[in-house]
Amino acid sequence: MACVLHSSRTLGAVALAALAVAGGGGLAGCSSGGGSPKAESELTEEATERSEEAAQKRQELAEITKDREDLSELESKEREEKAEANAKSREHEAEVKAKKREEHSIKEAKKIEEAAAQKIKRREAEAKAEREKLLAKTKKREAAARRQHEREAAKQGPAATTTPAPVTTPAGQ
């Protein structure tokens, strides 16, 4: 069917024309009065021919209608399949984006954890260095105090280490 009808008005007009052709042939056969058998035979042939043409037109219209329904059904299926494909595509894209976001979040969390661990290590190292520095100062002070004590002890001599003798004063004074 090369000719495709696009509106219900056109379809109705074609159906009306087909009925007029079919109906007109029947009226033409009835309008003849009691003519000759040859004329009646021609009229019956014409009527038969017209009725066959009308039947063919009705069949063509039915085929066109069926073709339209089939085409509409196919288009509907195609739209549905395309919508499903688009939905799957969007879902896949969403999954990919979600996975990327998750990976990015994991990387960021690792960076934060590493930064915190490095900060803790740095603070521990600083605290250790401070303790060692304080310990070194304390040892240095203790060593200095020992040396000072030894110097003072060396200045006072051996008597300083023994018990001092009692001091006596003369009796008359």
Secondary structure, 3 states (H helix, E strand, C coil): CCCCCCCHHHHHHHHHHHHHHHHHHHHHHHHCCCCCHHHHHHHHHHHHHHHHHHHHHHHHHHHHHHHHHHHHHHHHHHHHHHHHHHHHHHHHHHHHHHHHHHHHHHHHHHHHHHHHHHHHHHHHHHHHHHHHHHHHHHHHHHHHHHHHHHHHHHHHCCCCCCCCCCCCCCCCC
